[in-house]
Amino acid sequence: MGGGGRRRRGRGRVLVTLQADSRSLQIRDGLHGLKPLSDRDRRQIRKNIDKEILLGRPIAFRSSGVDETDGHLSVSGELEMAGATRPATFELDTSGGRARGTLPVVQSEWGIEPYRGMMGALKVRDDVEVVLDVELP
């Protein structure tokens, strides 16, 4: 995902923020389907995300709580996406100058109807994973 992430310290507190361009999302894997996702399927899903769901609006996160242990962060805060703001909690590995983690998202909780294509033969599950991999400043 294109964008920037920050981890700042101030008075003993860690703050995690993220600003991302929603058009930078990549469709990585399709699991549990009747057939593997083709490049065409990935392009179609991404086109649908850009034009009908996220509409090019940015994705933003700001932490309200961070627990740090041995290069790992347990992060909670507010995620803004698809015109809505919801609480979010996830784990980050901050080793090697990068922040890596997986954020579970249930699309229907965000008012997003999961993608269906090819007359229902291709479906995106309601629960998806957003994989984060961001270079730390």
OpenMM code with the backbone's topology and positions (N, CA, C; nanometers):
from openmm import Vec3, app, unit

residues = "MET GLY GLY GLY GLY ARG ARG ARG ARG GLY ARG GLY ARG VAL LEU VAL THR LEU GLN ALA ASP SER ARG SER LEU GLN ILE ARG ASP GLY LEU HIS GLY LEU LYS PRO LEU SER ASP ARG ASP ARG ARG GLN ILE ARG LYS ASN ILE ASP LYS GLU ILE LEU LEU GLY ARG PRO ILE ALA PHE ARG SER SER GLY VAL ASP GLU THR ASP GLY HIS LEU SER VAL SER GLY GLU LEU GLU MET ALA GLY ALA THR ARG PRO ALA THR PHE GLU LEU ASP THR SER GLY GLY ARG ALA ARG GLY THR LEU PRO VAL VAL GLN SER GLU TRP GLY ILE GLU PRO TYR ARG GLY MET MET GLY ALA LEU LYS VAL ARG ASP ASP VAL GLU VAL VAL LEU ASP VAL GLU LEU PRO".split()
positions = [
    Vec3(0.0846, -0.1148, 0.0000),
    Vec3(0.0000, 0.0000, 0.0000),
    Vec3(0.0898, 0.1219, 0.0000),
    Vec3(0.0671, 0.2143, -0.0890),
    Vec3(0.1450, 0.3365, -0.0934),
    Vec3(0.0984, 0.4337, 0.0121),
    Vec3(0.1867, 0.5087, 0.0643),
    Vec3(0.1512, 0.6042, 0.1679),
    Vec3(0.2656, 0.6140, 0.2652),
    Vec3(0.2367, 0.6637, 0.3816),
    Vec3(0.3419, 0.6781, 0.4797),
    Vec3(0.2947, 0.6357, 0.6156),
    Vec3(0.3868, 0.5838, 0.6905),
    Vec3(0.3572, 0.5448, 0.8271),
    Vec3(0.4551, 0.6125, 0.9195),
    Vec3(0.4122, 0.6390, 1.0406),
    Vec3(0.5010, 0.7020, 1.1373),
    Vec3(0.4839, 0.6346, 1.2713),
    Vec3(0.5947, 0.6281, 1.3387),
    Vec3(0.5934, 0.5832, 1.4774),
    Vec3(0.6718, 0.6881, 1.5530),
    Vec3(0.6038, 0.7652, 1.6344),
    Vec3(0.6683, 0.8738, 1.7077),
    Vec3(0.6655, 0.8451, 1.8563),
    Vec3(0.7664, 0.8948, 1.9223),
    Vec3(0.7705, 0.8843, 2.0680),
    Vec3(0.7661, 1.0252, 2.1255),
    Vec3(0.6952, 1.0388, 2.2332),
    Vec3(0.6901, 1.1665, 2.3022),
    Vec3(0.6514, 1.1414, 2.4466),
    Vec3(0.7342, 1.1827, 2.5369),
    Vec3(0.7088, 1.1652, 2.6798),
    Vec3(0.6770, 1.0194, 2.7142),
    Vec3(0.7536, 0.9248, 2.6569),
    Vec3(0.7350, 0.7843, 2.6882),
    Vec3(0.6190, 0.7184, 2.6149),
    Vec3(0.5552, 0.7894, 2.5256),
    Vec3(0.4387, 0.7384, 2.4549),
    Vec3(0.4738, 0.7126, 2.3084),
    Vec3(0.4244, 0.6020, 2.2541),
    Vec3(0.4428, 0.5706, 2.1128),
    Vec3(0.3124, 0.6023, 2.0408),
    Vec3(0.3214, 0.6722, 1.9282),
    Vec3(0.2065, 0.7072, 1.8465),
    Vec3(0.2264, 0.6472, 1.7083),
    Vec3(0.1274, 0.5761, 1.6581),
    Vec3(0.1343, 0.5161, 1.5251),
    Vec3(0.0300, 0.5835, 1.4376),
    Vec3(0.0746, 0.6369, 1.3233),
    Vec3(-0.0178, 0.6961, 1.2270),
    Vec3(0.0113, 0.6386, 1.0887),
    Vec3(-0.0894, 0.6389, 1.0058),
    Vec3(-0.0750, 0.5902, 0.8688),
    Vec3(-0.1616, 0.6743, 0.7777),
    Vec3(-0.1056, 0.7179, 0.6665),
    Vec3(-0.1792, 0.7834, 0.5585),
    Vec3(-0.1493, 0.7038, 0.4331),
    Vec3(-0.2519, 0.6524, 0.3661),
    Vec3(-0.2292, 0.5680, 0.2489),
    Vec3(-0.3230, 0.6070, 0.1356),
    Vec3(-0.2724, 0.5939, 0.0156),
    Vec3(-0.3502, 0.6155, -0.1058),
    Vec3(-0.4273, 0.4863, -0.1337),
    Vec3(-0.5584, 0.4915, -0.1303),
    Vec3(-0.6387, 0.3702, -0.1492),
    Vec3(-0.6183, 0.3079, -0.2870),
    Vec3(-0.5729, 0.3867, -0.3829),
    Vec3(-0.5473, 0.3328, -0.5175),
    Vec3(-0.4205, 0.2484, -0.5225),
    Vec3(-0.3448, 0.2460, -0.4125),
    Vec3(-0.2226, 0.1663, -0.4097),
    Vec3(-0.2460, 0.0243, -0.3582),
    Vec3(-0.3692, -0.0083, -0.3188),
    Vec3(-0.3993, -0.1436, -0.2706),
    Vec3(-0.3715, -0.2455, -0.3807),
    Vec3(-0.3164, -0.3584, -0.3418),
    Vec3(-0.2888, -0.4676, -0.4347),
    Vec3(-0.3683, -0.5902, -0.3927),
    Vec3(-0.4262, -0.6610, -0.4864),
    Vec3(-0.4952, -0.7862, -0.4589),
    Vec3(-0.3886, -0.8943, -0.4646),
    Vec3(-0.3588, -0.9546, -0.3500),
    Vec3(-0.2479, -1.0496, -0.3426),
    Vec3(-0.2906, -1.1930, -0.3644),
    Vec3(-0.3872, -1.2389, -0.2868),
    Vec3(-0.4238, -1.3796, -0.2886),
    Vec3(-0.5742, -1.3959, -0.2908),
    Vec3(-0.6162, -1.5067, -0.3448),
    Vec3(-0.7537, -1.5510, -0.3364),
    Vec3(-0.7528, -1.6890, -0.2737),
    Vec3(-0.8197, -1.7046, -0.1626),
    Vec3(-0.8173, -1.8316, -0.0902),
    Vec3(-0.9557, -1.8954, -0.0895),
    Vec3(-0.9587, -2.0266, -0.0904),
    Vec3(-1.0815, -2.1047, -0.0748),
    Vec3(-1.1781, -2.0900, -0.1916),
    Vec3(-1.1305, -2.0492, -0.3065),
    Vec3(-1.2171, -2.0347, -0.4231),
    Vec3(-1.2191, -2.1609, -0.5079),
    Vec3(-1.3093, -2.1623, -0.6019),
    Vec3(-1.3179, -2.2754, -0.6933),
    Vec3(-1.1991, -2.2804, -0.7867),
    Vec3(-1.1421, -2.1619, -0.8145),
    Vec3(-1.0255, -2.1539, -0.9014),
    Vec3(-0.9353, -2.0420, -0.8502),
    Vec3(-0.8074, -2.0481, -0.8824),
    Vec3(-0.7178, -1.9389, -0.8400),
    Vec3(-0.7541, -1.8088, -0.9117),
    Vec3(-0.7231, -1.6963, -0.8462),
    Vec3(-0.7462, -1.5668, -0.9099),
    Vec3(-0.6507, -1.5493, -1.0268),
    Vec3(-0.7044, -1.5070, -1.1383),
    Vec3(-0.6210, -1.4748, -1.2541),
    Vec3(-0.5799, -1.3277, -1.2449),
    Vec3(-0.4862, -1.2868, -1.3279),
    Vec3(-0.4484, -1.1453, -1.3324),
    Vec3(-0.5698, -1.0604, -1.3714),
    Vec3(-0.6523, -1.1128, -1.4604),
    Vec3(-0.7739, -1.0410, -1.5027),
    Vec3(-0.8689, -1.0235, -1.3844),
    Vec3(-0.8858, -1.1288, -1.3035),
    Vec3(-0.9705, -1.1207, -1.1842),
    Vec3(-0.9186, -1.0125, -1.0903),
    Vec3(-0.7876, -1.0120, -1.0668),
    Vec3(-0.7276, -0.9124, -0.9767),
    Vec3(-0.7507, -0.7708, -1.0284),
    Vec3(-0.7327, -0.7507, -1.1590),
    Vec3(-0.7565, -0.6176, -1.2174),
    Vec3(-0.9014, -0.5757, -1.2003),
    Vec3(-0.9944, -0.6686, -1.2211),
    Vec3(-1.1368, -0.6368, -1.2103),
    Vec3(-1.1746, -0.6034, -1.0663),
    Vec3(-1.1236, -0.6786, -0.9711),
    Vec3(-1.1520, -0.6510, -0.8300),
    Vec3(-1.0952, -0.5147, -0.7913),
    Vec3(-0.9720, -0.4882, -0.8339),
    Vec3(-0.9098, -0.3588, -0.8015),
    Vec3(-0.9871, -0.2434, -0.8649),
    Vec3(-1.0301, -0.2601, -0.9884),
    Vec3(-1.1087, -0.1571, -1.0572),
    Vec3(-1.2373, -0.1299, -0.9793),
    Vec3(-1.3022, -0.2355, -0.9319),
    Vec3(-1.4246, -0.2215, -0.8542),
    Vec3(-1.3975, -0.1469, -0.7230),
    Vec3(-1.2873, -0.1806, -0.6562),
    Vec3(-1.2508, -0.1124, -0.5314),
    Vec3(-1.2314, 0.0372, -0.5574),
    Vec3(-1.1563, 0.0701, -0.6631),
    Vec3(-1.1245, 0.2097, -0.6938),
    Vec3(-1.2471, 0.2901, -0.7343),
    Vec3(-1.3321, 0.2335, -0.8194),
    Vec3(-1.4411, 0.3113, -0.8798),
    Vec3(-1.5734, 0.3044, -0.8056),
    Vec3(-1.5946, 0.1990, -0.7253),
    Vec3(-1.7256, 0.1849, -0.6630),
    Vec3(-1.7226, 0.1806, -0.5108),
    Vec3(-1.6066, 0.1568, -0.4505),
    Vec3(-1.6048, 0.1393, -0.3054),
    Vec3(-1.5248, 0.2500, -0.2366),
    Vec3(-1.3967, 0.2553, -0.2625),
    Vec3(-1.3127, 0.3536, -0.1939),
    Vec3(-1.3074, 0.4877, -0.2662),
    Vec3(-1.3384, 0.4883, -0.3940),
    Vec3(-1.3494, 0.6122, -0.4721),
    Vec3(-1.2243, 0.6989, -0.4660),
    Vec3(-1.1081, 0.6368, -0.4490),
    Vec3(-0.9827, 0.7114, -0.4441),
    Vec3(-0.9608, 0.7879, -0.3150),
    Vec3(-1.0517, 0.7732, -0.2184),
    Vec3(-1.0360, 0.8437, -0.0906),
    Vec3(-0.9208, 0.7824, -0.0120),
    Vec3(-0.8484, 0.8642, 0.0638),
    Vec3(-0.7353, 0.8115, 0.1416),
    Vec3(-0.7810, 0.7206, 0.2553),
    Vec3(-0.6880, 0.6389, 0.3003),
    Vec3(-0.7070, 0.5534, 0.4169),
    Vec3(-0.6166, 0.6104, 0.5254),
    Vec3(-0.6698, 0.6261, 0.6460),
    Vec3(-0.5910, 0.6868, 0.7540),
    Vec3(-0.6116, 0.6086, 0.8838),
    Vec3(-0.5058, 0.6043, 0.9644),
    Vec3(-0.5126, 0.5414, 1.0962),
    Vec3(-0.4366, 0.6279, 1.1948),
    Vec3(-0.4914, 0.6371, 1.3159),
    Vec3(-0.4224, 0.7066, 1.4251),
    Vec3(-0.4442, 0.6252, 1.5519),
    Vec3(-0.3352, 0.5922, 1.6166),
    Vec3(-0.3445, 0.5080, 1.7359),
    Vec3(-0.3952, 0.5875, 1.8562),
    Vec3(-0.4622, 0.5140, 1.9436),
    Vec3(-0.5012, 0.5696, 2.0731),
    Vec3(-0.4327, 0.4919, 2.1859),
    Vec3(-0.3783, 0.3752, 2.1506),
    Vec3(-0.3058, 0.2956, 2.2476),
    Vec3(-0.2040, 0.2068, 2.1794),
    Vec3(-0.0833, 0.2003, 2.2339),
    Vec3(0.0239, 0.1183, 2.1777),
    Vec3(0.0984, 0.0513, 2.2923),
    Vec3(0.1107, -0.0811, 2.2841),
    Vec3(0.1935, -0.1555, 2.3783),
    Vec3(0.3113, -0.2109, 2.3005),
    Vec3(0.4331, -0.1839, 2.3463),
    Vec3(0.5549, -0.2239, 2.2753),
    Vec3(0.6290, -0.3296, 2.3557),
    Vec3(0.6614, -0.4423, 2.2868),
    Vec3(0.7368, -0.5506, 2.3491),
    Vec3(0.8290, -0.6132, 2.2458),
    Vec3(0.9596, -0.6054, 2.2651),
    Vec3(1.0592, -0.6732, 2.1822),
    Vec3(1.0369, -0.6584, 2.0313),
    Vec3(1.0243, -0.5363, 1.9840),
    Vec3(1.0094, -0.5144, 1.8402),
    Vec3(0.8707, -0.5418, 1.7859),
    Vec3(0.7759, -0.5668, 1.8732),
    Vec3(0.6374, -0.5874, 1.8321),
    Vec3(0.5493, -0.4823, 1.8985),
    Vec3(0.4512, -0.4343, 1.8240),
    Vec3(0.3568, -0.3374, 1.8772),
    Vec3(0.2161, -0.3957, 1.8717),
    Vec3(0.1421, -0.3831, 1.9790),
    Vec3(-0.0016, -0.4089, 1.9794),
    Vec3(-0.0664, -0.2723, 1.9714),
    Vec3(-0.1376, -0.2461, 1.8618),
    Vec3(-0.1859, -0.1120, 1.8313),
    Vec3(-0.3386, -0.1111, 1.8282),
    Vec3(-0.3979, -0.0100, 1.8900),
    Vec3(-0.5416, 0.0120, 1.8789),
    Vec3(-0.5638, 0.1589, 1.8467),
    Vec3(-0.6712, 0.1870, 1.7753),
    Vec3(-0.7004, 0.3245, 1.7381),
    Vec3(-0.8184, 0.3326, 1.6445),
    Vec3(-0.8210, 0.4384, 1.5634),
    Vec3(-0.9310, 0.4644, 1.4714),
    Vec3(-0.8815, 0.4538, 1.3273),
    Vec3(-0.9508, 0.3718, 1.2484),
    Vec3(-0.9207, 0.3546, 1.1060),
    Vec3(-1.0278, 0.4243, 1.0256),
    Vec3(-0.9867, 0.5099, 0.9325),
    Vec3(-1.0789, 0.5795, 0.8424),
    Vec3(-1.0634, 0.5208, 0.7029),
    Vec3(-1.1760, 0.4707, 0.6507),
    Vec3(-1.1728, 0.4051, 0.5197),
    Vec3(-1.3151, 0.4025, 0.4645),
    Vec3(-1.3296, 0.4169, 0.3352),
    Vec3(-1.4598, 0.4080, 0.2681),
    Vec3(-1.5609, 0.5055, 0.3272),
    Vec3(-1.5144, 0.6228, 0.3698),
    Vec3(-1.6038, 0.7243, 0.4226),
    Vec3(-1.6529, 0.6993, 0.5639),
    Vec3(-1.5954, 0.6013, 0.6325),
    Vec3(-1.6363, 0.5698, 0.7692),
    Vec3(-1.5134, 0.5601, 0.8591),
    Vec3(-1.5342, 0.5781, 0.9886),
    Vec3(-1.4277, 0.5629, 1.0875),
    Vec3(-1.4737, 0.4603, 1.1899),
    Vec3(-1.3868, 0.3625, 1.2136),
    Vec3(-1.4190, 0.2529, 1.3053),
    Vec3(-1.2962, 0.2217, 1.3912),
    Vec3(-1.3190, 0.1618, 1.5089),
    Vec3(-1.2063, 0.1169, 1.5902),
    Vec3(-1.1334, 0.0023, 1.5199),
    Vec3(-1.0035, -0.0046, 1.5386),
    Vec3(-0.9222, -0.1118, 1.4795),
    Vec3(-0.8116, -0.1497, 1.5768),
    Vec3(-0.7800, -0.2787, 1.5807),
    Vec3(-0.6726, -0.3304, 1.6638),
    Vec3(-0.5932, -0.4307, 1.5824),
    Vec3(-0.4597, -0.4217, 1.5881),
    Vec3(-0.3748, -0.5145, 1.5135),
    Vec3(-0.2349, -0.5167, 1.5730),
    Vec3(-0.1564, -0.6136, 1.5278),
    Vec3(-0.0190, -0.6316, 1.5738),
    Vec3(0.0761, -0.5877, 1.4633),
    Vec3(0.1879, -0.5264, 1.5013),
    Vec3(0.2920, -0.4865, 1.4061),
    Vec3(0.4267, -0.5420, 1.4506),
    Vec3(0.5034, -0.5920, 1.3550),
    Vec3(0.6431, -0.6290, 1.3768),
    Vec3(0.7244, -0.5118, 1.3245),
    Vec3(0.8067, -0.4512, 1.4080),
    Vec3(0.8813, -0.3311, 1.3683),
    Vec3(1.0306, -0.3569, 1.3529),
    Vec3(1.0682, -0.4791, 1.3236),
    Vec3(1.2106, -0.5099, 1.3058),
    Vec3(1.2553, -0.4741, 1.1644),
    Vec3(1.3846, -0.4531, 1.1481),
    Vec3(1.4425, -0.4292, 1.0158),
    Vec3(1.4041, -0.2983, 0.9503),
    Vec3(1.3643, -0.1982, 1.0291),
    Vec3(1.3323, -0.0674, 0.9721),
    Vec3(1.1974, -0.0620, 0.9016),
    Vec3(1.1138, -0.1638, 0.9203),
    Vec3(0.9831, -0.1683, 0.8571),
    Vec3(0.8773, -0.2008, 0.9615),
    Vec3(0.7544, -0.1660, 0.9334),
    Vec3(0.6401, -0.2072, 1.0150),
    Vec3(0.5568, -0.3007, 0.9291),
    Vec3(0.5386, -0.4238, 0.9781),
    Vec3(0.4634, -0.5247, 0.9030),
    Vec3(0.3544, -0.5821, 0.9924),
    Vec3(0.2369, -0.5998, 0.9338),
    Vec3(0.1281, -0.6586, 1.0103),
    Vec3(0.0088, -0.6872, 0.9219),
    Vec3(-0.0921, -0.7440, 0.9819),
    Vec3(-0.2145, -0.7787, 0.9109),
    Vec3(-0.3328, -0.7229, 0.9876),
    Vec3(-0.4181, -0.6517, 0.9170),
    Vec3(-0.5359, -0.5909, 0.9766),
    Vec3(-0.6595, -0.6613, 0.9230),
    Vec3(-0.7332, -0.7307, 1.0092),
    Vec3(-0.8562, -0.7947, 0.9627),
    Vec3(-0.9653, -0.6894, 0.9398),
    Vec3(-1.0377, -0.7022, 0.8285),
    Vec3(-1.1459, -0.6098, 0.7947),
    Vec3(-1.2679, -0.6922, 0.7535),
    Vec3(-1.3815, -0.6654, 0.8162),
    Vec3(-1.5077, -0.7259, 0.7751),
    Vec3(-1.5784, -0.6198, 0.6913),
    Vec3(-1.5875, -0.6448, 0.5612),
    Vec3(-1.6358, -0.5437, 0.4677),
    Vec3(-1.7743, -0.4902, 0.5032),
    Vec3(-1.8661, -0.5789, 0.5419),
    Vec3(-2.0035, -0.5358, 0.5702),
    Vec3(-2.0093, -0.4382, 0.6877),
    Vec3(-1.9130, -0.4450, 0.7795),
    Vec3(-1.9089, -0.3507, 0.8912),
    Vec3(-1.8741, -0.2096, 0.8452),
    Vec3(-1.8206, -0.1986, 0.7252),
    Vec3(-1.7834, -0.0696, 0.6676),
    Vec3(-1.8845, -0.0241, 0.5624),
    Vec3(-1.9938, -0.0975, 0.5492),
    Vec3(-2.0939, -0.0634, 0.4482),
    Vec3(-2.0523, -0.1045, 0.3079),
    Vec3(-1.9577, -0.1987, 0.2982),
    Vec3(-1.9068, -0.2452, 0.1691),
    Vec3(-1.9700, -0.3809, 0.1385),
    Vec3(-2.0283, -0.3921, 0.0228),
    Vec3(-2.0808, -0.5208, -0.0208),
    Vec3(-1.9676, -0.5990, -0.0872),
    Vec3(-1.9377, -0.7197, -0.0395),
    Vec3(-1.8275, -0.7970, -0.0985),
    Vec3(-1.8456, -0.8182, -0.2487),
    Vec3(-1.7353, -0.8096, -0.3206),
    Vec3(-1.7337, -0.8200, -0.4671),
    Vec3(-1.7822, -0.9570, -0.5136),
    Vec3(-1.8609, -0.9550, -0.6198),
    Vec3(-1.9038, -1.0771, -0.6886),
    Vec3(-1.8862, -1.0526, -0.8372),
    Vec3(-1.8276, -1.1490, -0.9047),
    Vec3(-1.8063, -1.1374, -1.0486),
    Vec3(-1.8395, -1.2677, -1.1179),
    Vec3(-1.8341, -1.2635, -1.2465),
    Vec3(-1.8584, -1.3824, -1.3297),
    Vec3(-1.9893, -1.4509, -1.2892),
    Vec3(-2.0964, -1.3706, -1.2780),
    Vec3(-2.2302, -1.4200, -1.2450),
    Vec3(-2.2306, -1.5004, -1.1151),
    Vec3(-2.1536, -1.4538, -1.0171),
    Vec3(-2.1509, -1.5168, -0.8857),
    Vec3(-2.0460, -1.6246, -0.8686),
    Vec3(-1.9752, -1.6608, -0.9773),
    Vec3(-1.8734, -1.7657, -0.9672),
    Vec3(-1.7495, -1.7165, -0.8928),
    Vec3(-1.7239, -1.5865, -0.8954),
    Vec3(-1.6101, -1.5273, -0.8255),
    Vec3(-1.6653, -1.4392, -0.7145),
    Vec3(-1.6318, -1.4716, -0.5902),
    Vec3(-1.6809, -1.3956, -0.4758),
    Vec3(-1.5644, -1.3627, -0.3844),
    Vec3(-1.5681, -1.2416, -0.3289),
    Vec3(-1.4716, -1.2032, -0.2263),
    Vec3(-1.5421, -1.2197, -0.0926),
    Vec3(-1.4761, -1.2885, -0.0007),
    Vec3(-1.5350, -1.3100, 0.1321),
    Vec3(-1.5618, -1.1773, 0.2008),
    Vec3(-1.6537, -1.1802, 0.2960),
    Vec3(-1.6840, -1.0603, 0.3734),
    Vec3(-1.5653, -1.0223, 0.4615),
    Vec3(-1.4985, -1.1216, 0.5194),
    Vec3(-1.3814, -1.0931, 0.6026),
    Vec3(-1.2552, -1.1072, 0.5179),
    Vec3(-1.1807, -0.9980, 0.5091),
    Vec3(-1.0573, -0.9945, 0.4310),
    Vec3(-0.9435, -0.9481, 0.5214),
    Vec3(-0.8217, -0.9644, 0.4747),
    Vec3(-0.7043, -0.9189, 0.5485),
    Vec3(-0.6323, -0.8126, 0.4681),
    Vec3(-0.6019, -0.7024, 0.5336),
    Vec3(-0.5221, -0.5966, 0.4729),
    Vec3(-0.3810, -0.6148, 0.5289),
    Vec3(-0.2853, -0.6424, 0.4414),
    Vec3(-0.1474, -0.6649, 0.4824),
    Vec3(-0.0719, -0.5326, 0.4725),
    Vec3(-0.0094, -0.4935, 0.5835),
    Vec3(0.0669, -0.3690, 0.5889),
    Vec3(0.2161, -0.4018, 0.5838),
    Vec3(0.2884, -0.3252, 0.5053),
    Vec3(0.4342, -0.3346, 0.4997),
    Vec3(0.4847, -0.1951, 0.4658),
    Vec3(0.5298, -0.1231, 0.5696),
    Vec3(0.5625, 0.0176, 0.5559),
    Vec3(0.7035, 0.0429, 0.6065),
    Vec3(0.7807, 0.1217, 0.5303),
    Vec3(0.9135, 0.1617, 0.5754),
    Vec3(0.8995, 0.2652, 0.6870),
    Vec3(0.9731, 0.2452, 0.7952),
    Vec3(0.9696, 0.3398, 0.9064),
    Vec3(1.0631, 0.4565, 0.8800),
    Vec3(1.0214, 0.5759, 0.9232),
    Vec3(1.1071, 0.6946, 0.9020),
    Vec3(1.2304, 0.6908, 0.9901),
] * unit.nanometer
topology = app.Topology()
chain = topology.addChain("A")
for resn in residues:
    res = topology.addResidue(resn, chain)
    for name in ("N", "CA", "C"):
        topology.addAtom(name, app.Element.getBySymbol(name[0]), res)
